[in-house]
Amino acid sequence: MYGNELKMTSNHKLDHYLEWRTNRIVKLEQIFGSNFFRGKTVLEVGAGTGLVGKVLRDDFGADVTFTEGRPELLKIIKENNPTARVEMINHECVWDLNERFDVIIHWGLLYHLDHWRQDLECTIKHLDLGGILSLESEVMDSDKEQELKIIEMKSQDDQSLFGVGTRPSSITIEKQLKALNLEFNRYDDADLNTSFHHYDWISENSLKYQNGQRRFWIAS
């Protein structure tokens, strides 16, 4: 390999993604009802292949805008959602779409970022008055305010764009939400679980993390 050339592998094709996406979408439907999204403006950040937003567009009637940092995934999003607005955004940098949205879907992105606090701040600036943030992330097992920096494989299209991710504790993420003047509910519910992804795990304050150790919030 020379320069920035990197052979990319796609994990988004793995079987576990289908049920995982479905369970989180069903949770949204349980909380709000599918009619809630009809006509709403929705922003899906770090959208991967855009299949979550596609369901919100096609089945729930939302007007969805997508962001993604990888050109090869951006192409797939456009193919899956040919009439939608799709923006290439590097979420490690300050970003602004000059638009506000009724709902923002921020799933599976935070823990792949080094500058996740900055990204959350940029994200919240895109919420309309009374808007809803659905936030989901892998976290470390800690009852304290702390985080772990993780080296990730940037050659895999569902990991960090630059090779450094973060596993904050739930309380660290929640403190940041409070700092951004958001109120929130966390759903540690078994019906979100699938394959190795678990949301109903009990904290043991082990100061460790493992793949699939996740939390799910609704904030406004």
Secondary structure, DSSP 8 states (H G I E B T S, - for coil): --TT----B--TTSTHHHHHHHHHHHHHHHHH-GGGGTT-EEEESS-TTSHHHHHHHHTT--EEEEEES-HHHHHHHHHHSTTSEEEE--TTS----S--EEEEEEES-GGG-SSHHHHHHHHHTTEEEEEEEEEEEE-BS-SSS-EEEEE--TTBTTS-SSSEEEEEBHHHHHHHHHHTT--EEE---GGG-BTTBBSS------S---TTBEEEEEE-
